[in-house]
Amino acid sequence: MSSQKELIAKLTNLGCITFSGPQAAEYLQGQVTVDVAKMNSQTARFGAHCDVKGKTWSVFTALLTHDVYQLIMRKSALEKSMAEFKKYGVFSKVDIKQSGDDLSFFGVSGNNTTAAISALFTELSDQHLSVVNNEFGSAICLNINGPRYLLALNAEGASMLSQLAMPNAYADEGDWDAMNIRDAIPYVEAETSNEFVPQMLNLQAVSGIDFDKGCYMGQETIARTKFLGRNKRASYILTAEGVEIAPHLSPGIALEKQAGENWRSGGTVLQSAVYEGNTLMLAVLANDTQIDDVLRLKEFPEQQFTVSALPYKLD
């Protein structure tokens, strides 16, 4: 997977919460792990929305477009996150909405496919997390193992995309999920929502936590985890070569790690996908996990996975 596969995938598993109004920035600043005051329209941010104990409701990609903040996240985690945002939003002049059919998401990768969408975005940057905004929507560059693009398109943009001649590039969104796993970009689903502090999801390694910002929900636990060294878990990539079992792997399923002749509790699956005949997985494991360690599925003990290298360093 050293080169990017030519593909375009409609990402039906993504949704978006928008924040607007005179106190939108102030309100959001007190809710999420990133410094909203430093956001601009040319750069996206990864981040997390947590409860007061620092447990993650959702992991998002944040945009600022025309004074509206957009948090793109997995649909299954969105409902609970939305409820928590609205619970505290009643005390601020902020309008919190869930995007509907007016906003569609697509994943694009590969030189030829990227060139083909130039009718929508004429000047795409290959800078990681750079954003191009226009009348059709937004294009976010993800460049950890090579540039690819997350598109958030309005109705007009989605219509134009459908008219472009790229029939051979359309692919299942599982391929895009596999690229996220390869890049170790975490997210949580409903099954893993409110289970992990952001550092267990490697958010600090992808600039998803600003430790020098003011108070926000869960900050005390997140700061204590960093400065007192209390985090004992992290997210790792696991691979089963020549096996295609990802459709049977639900988020939250348990893993076991070998200890002598026995197997003990080893971690939790965050996400999985099949790519070119292999099953890839991102899972929360003990932070002393080493490359080439072997784990197995508790529910399918005959299936084993090997830990692969992360594309970034954990601190």
Helices and strands as residue ranges (DSSP letters): E 7-10, E 14-20, H 24-29, G 36-38, E 45-50, E 56-65, E 68-74, H 75-89, E 95-98, E 104-109, H 111-116, G 117-119, E 131-134, E 137-143, E 147-153, H 155-163, H 173-182, G 190-192, G 198-201, G 203-206, H 219-227, E 233-240, G 246-248, E 254-259, E 262-275, E 278-286, E 294-297, E 304-308
